[in-house]
Amino acid sequence: MQRYILLIIGWLAIALATLGVILPLLPTTPFLLLAAWCFARSSPRFHHWLLHRSPFGRYLRHWQQHRAMPPGSKGRAIAVILVSFAFSLWMVKILWVRLLLLAMLCVLLVFMIRLPVVDESQEKR
């Protein structure tokens, strides 16, 4: 029974992570980490798929091995964050929501800037 619950939670987390790629306020990474955790405990097959076949696999493998982002992904992630939040700030007309979005943007950018990146020479060690 627990295995099936973990599988359901894992697939829901994958769905939410996929939506998080598009929607600016829905995070992707925590849902991917949750899915990896659920699949690791419930289905080796789905865990392998998530790490080696899914579009998110490269990022998850880097996180598991190095606690860092792969080369080139940090700049793209920051660019996507800036574009999506700029669009949200442009669309929203309520002042307190704009201020909340700006605060969230600042926190997210500080978090992203502080994440380490594994370059080619570190990756081979």
N, C-alpha and C positions, 0 to 999 in steps of 0.2 A: 504493500500500500504506500509506504514512504517513497519507494522508487517512482511510482506514478505521480505522486505529488511533486517531487523534485523535477520530473520531466515536464510537467505542466508549467511549473514556475519558470523553468529554464526556457521553454519556448515562448512564454509570455514576455520574459526578459529580452529575448531576441527580437520579438516584435516591437517592443518599446524602444529598444536600442536603434532599430531600423528607423522608426519614426523620429527618434532623437537626432538622426543625421539631417533631417529636413526641418524640424521644428526648433526654433532657437532656444526656447526655455526648457526643453526636455533633454536631459543629459544622456549621452550615449554610453560613456565608459562605465558608470556604475552598473548599468543593466548588463553590459557585456561581461563584467567581472562576476556578477550574480549568476548569469547563465553558465559561465565556465565552472563556477563552484558547484552549481546544481548538477551539471552534466558529469563532472568528475566523480560525483558521489552516486550517480544513478545510471549512467550509460557511457561506457568507454567509447562506444561507436560514435555517439553524438559529440562527445568531448573531442575526439580526434577530428571529426568533421569541423567543429568550431575552430580548432587550432590550425588545421591544415587545408581546409577546403573553402571555408567561408570567406567573404570579403574582409572580415575583421581579424582573421587569423594571424596575419603578420604583426599587427599591433598587440594582440594578446600574447603571442610568443615572446615578443620583445619585453613586454611588461613582466611576464613570468620569469624570464631569464635574467634581465638586467635592471628591472624596476625603472625603465626609461623608455623613451619614444624612439622609433626608428628614424634614421637620417631623412631629412626633407619633410617629415610629417608635421613637425612643430610649426613651421612657417605657414603651411597650408591650413592647419587647424586654426591658427591665430587669424589668418585672412578670412576664413569662413565665419569665425566668431564675430569679427568686426563687421562683415557685410550683413550678417543676419541681424545683429543688434542695431546696426544703422537703419536697416529697413524697418525693424520694429519701432525704433525711436521716431522714425519719420511717419509711421502709420498711427501711432498712439498720440492722442491729443490731450489726455488727462495728465496734469503736471505731476501728481504724486506717483503715477505709474511710470512716467518717464524717469523720475528720480530713482525709483526702485530698479528700473532697467539699467540705469547708469551705475548704480551701486553693484548690481549683479555682474555687469560687464567688467568693472574694476576688479572685483574679487576673482572672476574667472581668468582675466588676463594675468593677474599676479600669479595665480596657480599655474597657468600654462607656461609662463616665462620661467618659473622656478623648476619645472620638470627637466630632468637631464635628458640628453640625447646621446645615444650610443653611435659613435662613428665607426667607419670600416675597421680601423686598427683595433679599437676596443672590442669589436664584435668577434674578432678572430681569437682573442685570448681565452 
